[in-house]
Amino acid sequence: MEFENLDGYTMYGIKEKYAKLAKDSEEKLKLVFDEIDDIALYNQAKVLKAFQNNRISEVHFKKTTGYGITDYGREKIDDTYAEIFNTQKALVRIQFVCGTHTIATVLQALLMPNDTLLTITGRPYDTILETIGIVDNPLSLKNYGVKYDEIDLTEDNDFDIPKIVDYLKNNKVKVVHIQRSRGYSLRNALTIDKIEKVIKEIKAVDKDVIVMVDNCYGEFVEKREPTDVGADILCGSLIKNPGGGLCETGGYICGREDLINLCAIRLTCPGINAEEGATLGQNKNILQGLFMAPSTVKNAIKSAILAASMMEELGFETFPNAFEKRSDIVQVIKLESPEKLEKFMQGVQASSPVDSHVVPVASEMAGYEDKIIMAAGSFVEGATIEFGADGPMRPPYVAYMQGGLTYEATKLSICFAIQKMMEN
Ligand SMILES: *Cc1c(COP(=O)(O)O)cnc(C)c1O
């Protein structure tokens, strides 16, 4: 019967072999997916309650321009974020250009000349190196006289607690920086359990140390956030997880009131603080995106796990593997050959909703030593809560992929990309 051919995989040009691979993987992943659903339900409850407690209304969607002095929505958004992240205060602004800008704002707000910044997750994310002064910049913290040190993670991807404790006993540290997500490394994200344990150890040595967490890619992946387990301040991008795919730009910082006040001064200027800043009609996107975020993040994680499982079945190595506990939305797959990496990226691009007709090729990029190949067909430029992938053209030819607004679309894209890679 023709009726029996109404199959989504077939409709999309996915061959029986790869459709079966996806279906078999889903079968194997049932219990894992149940756990992801459970986390999403918990986070949705948390978000929904915060909206109700803060009495979000249509009036808060109102557009403001100019100084944005009477922007009631902006203040409500701050309060709602603060409740969800369990902090005294929050600063959610479209004036943050990206996630890097939020991290830089925190560091620049909290560190004065002769203060020490200590990172305990090794070398931080590439884009923050110039702010610290690891890579030269005339306005780096280093040039302002801020001291910097870093402690690497252990071989088995955990905090080096003896080394950290020893350092804190012998040096006065103002800010400890933790990067939750992997960045461009093969290490897995640090779980909230691990973050909780290290913060306890840090505070036992020196209760005044400010612990800040780069929370990029981590929001709503677990039931608890770093600020639920003792972090003083955290930050991230609105075109990643907490924007739910609807935010068009911006970033957030949540934390202790005195620290957030300093960040507001740093973002605007002394005297203006958090009291001004037009929202240009973005409040509805920020609120609706936040409302969607637990579900969007769930879709992204399930997609990542499905991709891991299918690729493992085909003999590739994955980080994390399909059954490992996750604390970010990033999936890494070792493809082992330049042709496979190129075909996989082209498959991802060709199955995007936007710019599907564009063929990505590897090219030089500022700040990177090797050529990079990128696939991104997103509604919001560069938004990585939307499905996309990239990888440096060097052994072991690793694909970093993340995002996925809907599970169905991302599953089809993954099947398509795998098929393109395997059939070439
Ligand atoms: C994305 C990301 C950032 C910030 O990047 P932007 O592109 O500036 O938003 C910082 N740290 C980590 C770990 C990230 O994944």
The ligand as a MOL file (V3000), in Angstrom:
LIG
                    3D

  0  0  0     0  0            999 V3000
M  V30 BEGIN CTAB
M  V30 COUNTS 15 15 0 0 0
M  V30 BEGIN ATOM
M  V30 1 C 30.7620 29.6560 23.4910 0
M  V30 2 C 31.6680 29.6870 24.6230 0
M  V30 3 C 32.1580 30.8770 25.1460 0
M  V30 4 C 31.7950 32.2270 24.6030 0
M  V30 5 O 31.7930 32.2780 23.2430 0
M  V30 6 P 31.0300 33.4080 22.4290 0
M  V30 7 O 31.1980 32.9250 21.0410 0
M  V30 8 O 31.7360 34.6760 22.7100 0
M  V30 9 O 29.6070 33.4550 22.8650 0
M  V30 10 C 32.9880 30.8200 26.2370 0
M  V30 11 N 33.3100 29.6500 26.8060 0
M  V30 12 C 32.8490 28.4810 26.3470 0
M  V30 13 C 33.2380 27.2150 27.0250 0
M  V30 14 C 32.0110 28.4470 25.2470 0
M  V30 15 O 31.5400 27.2900 24.7930 0
M  V30 END ATOM
M  V30 BEGIN BOND
M  V30 1 1 1 2
M  V30 2 1 2 3
M  V30 3 2 2 14
M  V30 4 1 3 4
M  V30 5 2 3 10
M  V30 6 1 4 5
M  V30 7 1 5 6
M  V30 8 2 6 7
M  V30 9 1 6 8
M  V30 10 1 6 9
M  V30 11 1 10 11
M  V30 12 2 11 12
M  V30 13 1 12 13
M  V30 14 1 12 14
M  V30 15 1 14 15
M  V30 END BOND
M  V30 END CTAB
M  END
